[in-house]
Amino acid sequence: MKVAYVFSTSGHTASYKLGKMILPQLEEGRHGVEVVGMFFFDDNTYVLRAGDPLGERLGKVAAAQGMLLMMCDQCALERQLATGEAGNATPSGTVAGVTVGCFPDLYAALAGNMPDQVITL
C-alpha cells in the first residue's frame, strides 16, 4: 500500500509524530507501507530547514526512497523558506529535494505514483 502524509496540525506534529514515530520506522525499513509523499503546512515547514537534524534525516530517506517532500507555498513564503510568490515559489534554505506548491502541484507531483491513502496529522 502507498500512503502520503499531510502535516497540517499546528504545534509539534511534524517534529514529534514524524521525528519520534514515522521517520525512525522509515529509516529502519519497518514502516509497513510505501510512503510516496509528505506535504507540510504552517510551522511544520520548519522541519525542512537546511541544517535541521530531523529535516536532514528526512531528506536522506526521501532521496533514497523516491519520496516527495513538498511545503505549502504560502506557508513557506511566510517563513522565509521560499522565494517568489504564491503559485510561483522556489524553496530557499531547505534540505535538498524539497519542493513548494499548492494542492494542484501536489496532485500533479503524485500523479505518477498515486497513494492509496492520504493521512492527515
Secondary structure, DSSP 8 states (H G I E B T S, - for coil): -EEEEEE-SSSSIIIIIIIIIIHHHHHTT-SSSEEEEEEE-GGGGGGGBTT-HHHHHHHHHHHHHT-EEEEEHHHHHHTTSEEEETTEEEE-SB-TTEEEE-HHHHHHHHGGG--SEEEE-
